[in-house]
Amino acid sequence: MSPGPHTVYRYVPHTIRQIPEAGVSYEVCSSEPGCAEGSGPQDAQENAQDWALRHTGRTGHALFHRVVTDHARVTREEGE
């Protein structure tokens, strides 16, 4: 639906912040062609990295990508 001739847009400032109590997860995934293995989400970065080291030892795969996931909340700025 496109705006009508009397549509008014109002800019409302918002902020986005990490929610520390929601935690962070770490994951390492093989980027080698034909390999879809990964560590799965881990609570500790060391666990994901250890998985990658073991995977390299078993397969010789040396290329990985890392994913760090956190949670964030968007809120309207005060006074708006």
C-alpha positions in Angstrom: 0.0 0.0 0.0 1.5 3.4 -1.0 1.1 6.5 1.2 -2.0 8.6 0.4 -1.8 12.3 -0.3 -2.3 13.2 3.4 0.2 10.8 4.9 2.5 12.2 7.5 5.8 10.5 8.5 7.3 11.2 11.9 10.9 10.4 12.7 11.1 8.7 16.1 14.6 8.0 17.4 15.4 4.6 18.7 18.4 2.8 20.1 19.5 -0.8 19.9 21.5 -2.3 22.8 22.9 -5.7 23.6 21.0 -7.6 26.3 23.9 -9.1 28.4 21.6 -11.4 30.5 20.4 -13.1 27.3 24.0 -14.4 26.7 26.2 -14.9 23.7 26.6 -18.1 21.6 29.6 -19.1 19.5 29.7 -21.4 16.5 32.4 -22.5 14.1 31.4 -24.0 10.7 33.6 -25.7 8.1 33.9 -23.6 4.9 35.5 -26.4 2.9 33.6 -27.3 -0.3 31.3 -30.3 0.3 31.6 -30.2 4.1 28.5 -29.0 6.1 29.8 -29.8 9.6 29.8 -27.3 12.4 30.2 -27.1 16.1 26.6 -26.1 16.8 26.0 -23.1 19.1 28.2 -23.2 22.2 28.1 -21.1 25.4 31.9 -20.8 25.5 34.1 -19.6 22.6 36.7 -22.2 23.5 34.3 -25.1 23.0 33.6 -24.0 19.4 37.3 -23.5 18.7 38.2 -26.9 20.2 35.6 -28.5 17.9 37.4 -26.8 14.9 40.8 -28.0 16.0 39.5 -31.6 16.4 37.7 -31.4 13.0 40.9 -30.2 11.3 42.8 -33.1 13.0 40.2 -35.7 11.7 39.7 -34.3 8.2 42.5 -31.9 7.3 40.0 -29.2 6.7 41.5 -25.8 7.6 39.0 -23.2 6.4 36.1 -22.2 8.8 33.8 -19.4 9.4 32.8 -18.2 12.9 29.4 -17.0 14.1 28.9 -15.0 17.3 25.3 -14.4 18.2 24.0 -12.0 20.8 20.6 -10.6 21.6 19.6 -6.9 21.3 16.6 -4.8 22.2 15.3 -1.8 20.3 13.7 0.9 22.4 12.3 4.3 21.7 14.5 7.1 23.1 13.3 8.9 26.2 11.2 12.0 25.7 9.6 10.9 22.5 
